[in-house]
Amino acid sequence: MADVDVNASVFLIGTKTKLAPIKSLTIPRLELNAALLLARWLSRVRDILAPQLNIVGINAWSDSTIVLSWLGAPNEVFKIYVSNRVHQIRTLLPDCRWRHVDSVNNPADCASRGIMPATLAQHKLYWHGPQLAYGDPSEWDDARSPLPLCDLPELRPVSCAARVDEIEVVWFNRFSSYDRMLRVVAYMRRFIAAGIRRVRRQPDHIAPAYLQKSELDSAARILEAESQRVHFVVLLHELSTGKHVSSKPLARLAPFIDPDGVIRVGGRLRHSLLTYDCQPLLTVPPRSGPEPARSLTDRWKLMDQCHQSLWRRWSSEYLTTLQERSRWTKGVPNVKIDDMVVVVDNQNPPLLWRLGRIVELFPGTDGHVRVARVLTRAGSVVRPVVKLVPLPTN
């Protein structure tokens, strides 16, 4: 109150206490609840006295340094419990100045710590307030600095998110053709080898202007291993650690890792005398053109279809050329009447093929016999001569 004796201007208007909740709370949270109770009480007293008095300022005291630091920081950085109560205090008393008071001079401790009724009636601190209330308000400024934000409890954990542009994993997709990529890798390996020799002070090796086959083969093995490292990460890890192959389509190929670190198809070829360069690789068809990107499963199915088609054509068109055709290269006489033959029957095993004698021949327009009638114990049958196996006469 202005222009009034200080000793006559300090009054106890009201007090308010509240029991602590049954649920256990930390001391800083209990002190924050006490500050919220004080803010609600001061807001109510201000609304009652505002019509009769010109209130120029509101000051509030607390003996908790943590609570005063909470009230001086943005409420968004704290956990929900603390953030909500700090926001309520600022909403109730937006212009209030919170100051620190020692526990010895805090009248609120008289009620919170308990006091006998006979002592309470003569308790000067409780009825008349602390001595600092009678001093000049300009001397109330507290020099105590708030705690750093990083040292305060109840801080909300902050998740730092960073945006990283998608980086193309398959670096060799930047090349327009496989041959160009192969030659670039080969030249890079030649450059690295020359740098290593220079660092080790070894004699310089004058490489030819053209790429040798060994250099191209070495670059091809690197590209094969890199492609498998990108597209068969799980399979490579399983084979390296000796685990069971989880993918059934890949397990049927019996894959294994050769000494160069390349995954190859196993099976019977694994135990053959062929070198690793002659054994098939486990690869994925590369993407080409503006077609939509396929998943690894779709690309595997496409590769499996190509493999099956190649196998059918190889077995029907190329494998037959490896068989000796004696009738095409040597003169073999035609079968004759009364020759004993065995009738080939693909529906039965060879031991159950029927034995018969040729009784009639049906030559073609070129004079060669194409079909013959054979008399067996089950009757006569007409069969092409390719289905008849003549018995030796000697």
BELLIN-V930611 format. One line per field, one symbol per residue. phi: phi as a letter, one per 40 degrees, with the letter a starting at -180 (. if undefined). A space follows every 10 residues. Layout:
phi = ???
//
This chain:
phi = .cfbdccbbb bccababacc ccccbcdccc cccccccccc cccccccccd ccbcccabbb bacbcccccc ccbccccbcd dccccccccc ccbcbcbcbb bcccbccccc cccgacdccc cbcccccbgc ccccccdccc dccccccccc cccgcccbbc bbcbccbccc ccccccaccc cccccccccc cccccccccc fcccbccccc cccccccccc cccccccccc cbcccccccc cgccccccdc cccfcabcdc gbcbccgccc bccccccccc ccbbdccagc cccccccccc cccccccccc ccccccbccc ccccbcccbb cbcccbcgcc bbccbccbcd cbccbabcba bbccccgccb babbcbcchc bbbccccbbc cccc
//
